[in-house]
Amino acid sequence: MIRQLQMRDVDQVVAVHLASFPGFFLSFLGPDFLSLLYSAICSAQEGIAFVYLNDAGIPVGFVAGTTNPGGFYFRLLKREWFKFALASITPILHKPSIIWRVARAVSHPSGNPIGDDVAGLFSIGVLPELQGTGAGKMLVQAFLDKAKQRGCKRVFLTTDRDNNEAVNSFYTKRGFTIERQYESPEGRRMNEYWITLSKNLI
Ligand SMILES: CC(C)(COP(=O)(O)OP(=O)(O)OC[C@H]1O[C@@H](n2cnc3c(N)ncnc32)[C@H](O)[C@@H]1OP(=O)(O)O)[C@@H](O)C(=O)NCCC(=O)NCCS
């Protein structure tokens, strides 16, 4: 039911992302932007990504991230900034005020940790109608197993602190602990979670 993300899955992963993250910034940037992002993770050596398939073999959940997260984003944006900028034009035309946020995302270093012993879990989503059925748990486990296999000692992720109790308790139950709290430039209060793989409690 779980296998590694393949390029042919990317369109469906984008659809699952849009359904599971309504109203989020990346969703607002739209399918072209998301497709570039997930394709890049899928084809990168550092990429760690899995899909959860339904009985018909269609991806209905996914998890995606990379080892050396800071280095990955830096190289990706340096190499493909033009494609990402191009994919952002339509959403910017719909809502010009997001231009500064897009510019910041494309031009500034992510601030993510650098190093092959760290992995970043950037995104996980399950179709809303299937949430709570165990898919997310299996996806996180697959991600942690792969990170460990690649020699990572720790995995980190960030999620909203406010109005996000189910997701925060989902990660806490998986053994993640909050090591930092901060406010994003947009004023979102965020939790930064880490897990040490040798102490993986799942
Ligand atoms: C977070 C998410 C990936 C979890 O996947 P999931 O398939 O729903 O999770 P699971 O069914 O594996 O549930 C795992 C645990 O979380 C709990 N849980 C999941 N969704 C919950 C909800 N909406 N409310 C309360 N508890 C919930 C389950 O009870 C279960 O607890 P257990 O460990 O005691 O069994 C999924 O809910 C989702 O896609 N959310 C929207 C996107 C999102 O916010 N992603 C995370 C951003 S950082």
Ligand as a Chemical Component Dictionary entry (heavy atoms), coordinates in Angstrom:
data_LIG
# 
_chem_comp.id                   LIG 
_chem_comp.type                 NON-POLYMER 
_chem_comp.pdbx_formal_charge   0 
_chem_comp.three_letter_code    LIG 
# 
loop_
_chem_comp_atom.comp_id 
_chem_comp_atom.atom_id 
_chem_comp_atom.alt_atom_id 
_chem_comp_atom.type_symbol 
_chem_comp_atom.charge 
_chem_comp_atom.model_Cartn_x 
_chem_comp_atom.model_Cartn_y 
_chem_comp_atom.model_Cartn_z 
_chem_comp_atom.pdbx_ordinal 
LIG C1  C1  C 0 -1.813 14.950 9.368  1  
LIG C2  C2  C 0 -2.244 13.823 8.458  2  
LIG C3  C3  C 0 -1.195 13.609 7.380  3  
LIG C4  C4  C 0 -2.362 12.540 9.306  4  
LIG O1  O1  O 0 -2.683 11.474 8.448  5  
LIG P1  P1  P 0 -3.918 10.520 8.828  6  
LIG O2  O2  O 0 -3.924 9.445  7.813  7  
LIG O3  O3  O 0 -5.133 11.324 8.995  8  
LIG O4  O4  O 0 -3.419 9.986  10.247 9  
LIG P2  P2  P 0 -3.646 8.526  10.831 10 
LIG O5  O5  O 0 -4.966 7.996  10.412 11 
LIG O6  O6  O 0 -2.446 7.707  10.552 12 
LIG O7  O7  O 0 -3.776 8.875  12.362 13 
LIG C5  C5  C 0 -2.714 8.767  13.211 14 
LIG C6  C6  C 0 -3.101 9.291  14.564 15 
LIG O8  O8  O 0 -3.502 10.646 14.535 16 
LIG C7  C7  C 0 -4.844 10.761 15.026 17 
LIG N1  N1  N 0 -5.580 11.657 14.129 18 
LIG C8  C8  C 0 -5.488 11.755 12.804 19 
LIG N2  N2  N 0 -6.323 12.702 12.338 20 
LIG C9  C9  C 0 -6.941 13.211 13.406 21 
LIG C10 C10 C 0 -7.902 14.213 13.579 22 
LIG N3  N3  N 0 -8.400 14.902 12.535 23 
LIG N4  N4  N 0 -8.312 14.488 14.832 24 
LIG C11 C11 C 0 -7.805 13.806 15.885 25 
LIG N5  N5  N 0 -6.885 12.842 15.780 26 
LIG C12 C12 C 0 -6.465 12.547 14.564 27 
LIG C13 C13 C 0 -5.434 9.388  14.943 28 
LIG O9  O9  O 0 -6.404 9.206  15.947 29 
LIG C14 C14 C 0 -4.229 8.497  15.174 30 
LIG O10 O10 O 0 -3.951 8.381  16.540 31 
LIG P3  P3  P 0 -3.227 7.058  17.134 32 
LIG O11 O11 O 0 -1.767 7.251  16.890 33 
LIG O12 O12 O 0 -3.572 7.090  18.586 34 
LIG O13 O13 O 0 -3.796 5.895  16.409 35 
LIG C15 C15 C 0 -3.628 14.081 7.789  36 
LIG O14 O14 O 0 -4.592 14.246 8.787  37 
LIG C16 C16 C 0 -3.647 15.267 6.840  38 
LIG O15 O15 O 0 -3.426 15.095 5.637  39 
LIG N6  N6  N 0 -3.936 16.479 7.329  40 
LIG C17 C17 C 0 -4.043 17.664 6.473  41 
LIG C18 C18 C 0 -2.703 18.097 5.960  42 
LIG C19 C19 C 0 -1.786 18.474 7.086  43 
LIG O16 O16 O 0 -2.134 19.268 7.946  44 
LIG N7  N7  N 0 -0.564 17.887 7.051  45 
LIG C20 C20 C 0 0.461  18.116 8.064  46 
LIG C21 C21 C 0 1.101  19.423 7.856  47 
LIG S1  S1  S 0 2.606  19.586 8.733  48 
# 
loop_
_chem_comp_bond.comp_id 
_chem_comp_bond.atom_id_1 
_chem_comp_bond.atom_id_2 
_chem_comp_bond.value_order 
_chem_comp_bond.pdbx_ordinal 
LIG C1  C2  SING 1  
LIG C2  C3  SING 2  
LIG C2  C4  SING 3  
LIG C2  C15 SING 4  
LIG C4  O1  SING 5  
LIG O1  P1  SING 6  
LIG P1  O2  DOUB 7  
LIG P1  O3  SING 8  
LIG P1  O4  SING 9  
LIG O4  P2  SING 10 
LIG P2  O5  DOUB 11 
LIG P2  O6  SING 12 
LIG P2  O7  SING 13 
LIG O7  C5  SING 14 
LIG C5  C6  SING 15 
LIG C6  O8  SING 16 
LIG C6  C14 SING 17 
LIG O8  C7  SING 18 
LIG C7  N1  SING 19 
LIG C7  C13 SING 20 
LIG N1  C8  SING 21 
LIG N1  C12 SING 22 
LIG C8  N2  DOUB 23 
LIG N2  C9  SING 24 
LIG C9  C10 SING 25 
LIG C9  C12 DOUB 26 
LIG C10 N3  SING 27 
LIG C10 N4  DOUB 28 
LIG N4  C11 SING 29 
LIG C11 N5  DOUB 30 
LIG N5  C12 SING 31 
LIG C13 O9  SING 32 
LIG C13 C14 SING 33 
LIG C14 O10 SING 34 
LIG O10 P3  SING 35 
LIG P3  O11 DOUB 36 
LIG P3  O12 SING 37 
LIG P3  O13 SING 38 
LIG C15 O14 SING 39 
LIG C15 C16 SING 40 
LIG C16 O15 DOUB 41 
LIG C16 N6  SING 42 
LIG N6  C17 SING 43 
LIG C17 C18 SING 44 
LIG C18 C19 SING 45 
LIG C19 O16 DOUB 46 
LIG C19 N7  SING 47 
LIG N7  C20 SING 48 
LIG C20 C21 SING 49 
LIG C21 S1  SING 50 
# 
